Amino acid sequence: MSKPAQGPPFAATRKALAEALAEIDGLLPGSVVVRLMRCGKPNCACKADPPALHGPYTQWTRTVRGKTVTKLLTDEQLARYQPWFDNSRRLQDLVAKLEIVSLQAIGTADQLTTKTATPHSTPARKRRKTHT
Ligand SMILES: [Zn+2]
């Protein structure tokens, strides 16, 4: 996609990411799976051996106030919702990339990446071996 920027640290990359973020005008939480199912009828073909399962069904699962909520989607609904499901994944991807280039940008500007790892950030359990 892009080479590491030369000039102002990664500004071009951040701008591109910000523009891509701005295009996201809707997103839906949760995940969508397509699955075959058994029903509740005792003598149904879905209980046979081998079973003839029902479906495939498209299930949308998400969490609402700590509870898992599942809803079956019709093909028409899935087609309509799909861009917003895709946007959720896209948003996570863009945020992750923006974090990376932002960290690179401050690291380049302030030399943070090369200097912070030393003195008082060491955990208490680790002894320092800097005596000579
Ligand atoms: Zn059945």
Boltz pocket constraint, residues with backbone or C-beta under 6 A from the ligand:
constraints:
  - pocket:
      binder: B
      contacts: [[A, 37], [A, 38], [A, 39], [A, 40], [A, 41], [A, 44], [A, 45], [A, 46], [A, 47], [A, 52], [A, 54]]
      max_distance: 6.0
